Amino acid sequence: MSPRAAWRLESLGFSKVYDYVDGKADWAVAGLPREGDKAGFNRAIDVVRRDVPTCRLNVLLKDAGGTVQVGGKEMCLVVNDEGILLGRLRGAVFERDPETPIEEIMESGPTTIRPDTMLQDICARMEKRRVDSILVATETGRLIGILYRADAEWALGEAEPE
Amino acid sequence: MPSSATRDDVQRLLKEGAQLVDVLPEAEYRDEHIAGAVSIPLKKLDRQTTAHLDRNLPVIVYCYDLF
């Protein structure tokens, strides 16, 4: 849509026309100012918790570092040097031999949602699938954090914050 | 020929006085738009609706998404 608008403006005599190709969603993902009746807490990026423990693929379990409790299970996310989400350590794997390589025990390709996903859609999907949290990552796979259903419901005015 | 702009480009251009135009339908603009943007939906983009824009200043257009 915006490329056509840019060309149309040029045809109308505007000589310095720029197309912000990544658009409103990209702006929202960066947490930059927005206005409007529904601006604010309405997308995944608005309520995602970014303080997520991570580890690298090429380390041993004993070096994985911290974990977070998600749904009653310990969890740590596996990312590469660019912050790309590669996998997840969860639950019983933390009871394995501490010398076990992360790569052997991680779950590959955990489900993610995009940061611009609307909270109403997220809540509906999470309710349907009976999950209380979901990972948020960019289109390029870069981990942003964890979104908790309770946070999303709170933002929508449907629940109290945890 | 229009140029592509990144988020950083947009922020810099806005500081330099560029005009920001949301070309999404009006309802979507009302719901949410980039702060400071004006609404001129693509379907209404013509000489009349752009008359208030300064042709000597850069204009940045955007729609919705990257994803």
Interface residues (C-beta under 8 A of the other chain):
Chain A: M1 S2 P3 R4 A5 A6 W7 R8 L9 E10 L12 G13 F14 S15 K16 V17 Y18 D19 Y20 V21 D22 G23 K24 A25 D26 W27 A28 V29 A30 L32 P33 R34 E35 G36 D37 K38 A39 N42 R114 D116 E139
Chain B: M1 P2 S3 S4 A5 T6 R7 D9 V10 Q11 L13 A18 V21 D22 V23 L24 Y29 R30 D31 E32 H33 I34 A35 G36 A37 L42 L45 D46 R47 T50 L53 R55 L57 P58 V59 I60 V61 Y62 C63 Y64 D65 L66 F67
